[in-house]
Amino acid sequence: MNAFRVSTLLFLIVLAVATPALADLRVVTTTTDLAELVRAIGGDRVRVEAICQGHQDPHHVQARPSYMVTVSRADLVVAVGLELEVGWLPALLQGARNPRVNPGNLGYLESADAIEPIEVPAGAIDRSQGDLHPLGNPHYWLDPENAKAAAMLIAARMAELDPDSAAYYQENLQRFVDRIDRAMNRWQEAMAPYAGTRIVSYHRTFNYFFDQFGLVGSGYVEDRPGIPPSPAHLARLIRMMTQQDIPVIFHESFYDRSTSDMVSSRTNARVLVLPTSVGGAEAATGYEELIDVIVDSFTQAMGER
Ligand SMILES: [Zn+2]
């Protein structure tokens, strides 16, 4: 090897050490659904971790120290917003001591900014009532149109944080939007025969899904969001469900099902235990699969009536 080659080789080695490989964007999301969106947009240029798992109630997550470590290394934190995570995310952000991802900075994003919330309370909010939805219903991700809107907002922020990958993120976003549009045709076709069907759910988790697919959320097993039912509330609910012949109770997989089962036993309604996030059921392996599970469970139950 001549001197020129050795020096070239040395130069290349120095270059390889001095220039780190294109660094991945490190993203932490509060939920698995948001992680799916980030993954779809970021492909192999992001590392993403979700804090709340699909089988957990996103209103109530324990702010573990290990999550703080994860957040301390993040370039971007993506939250659902509308105070869904108000019981645990502020403690994680504080413990993480990573100002980049604090609210108000480029590294913090609430995807609720992309959507139009429903059930926004009018007038003063009385938290002593235990209302979990003070800024409106935060469970918007079960409407695929909202998932698309959230993905667009997330992609724009990722491009701001990582301009070199902006075109790549945009391409992936378009691919995700196309995928959802195609799936939307299939979901709408499957749901069309049941337009106007009145449904009861345990919590108000599915109301955006109902709105999108023509169902009507007519009652809730819990009294108010986060408040367990009183006997009087259940008696009223059972009477209403019998009068209106409500066919199914949408029951979120992480809630104890005994009350929903009791209501079911006194009415003609069948309990459908459903995932509300990616990973909340074995088949809910991705965003489209999550919607598939809900659509399939419902249409199958209706078909069997
Ligand atoms: Zn809720």
Residues whose N, C-alpha, C, O or C-beta is under 5 A from the ligand:
A	BS01	ZN	L132
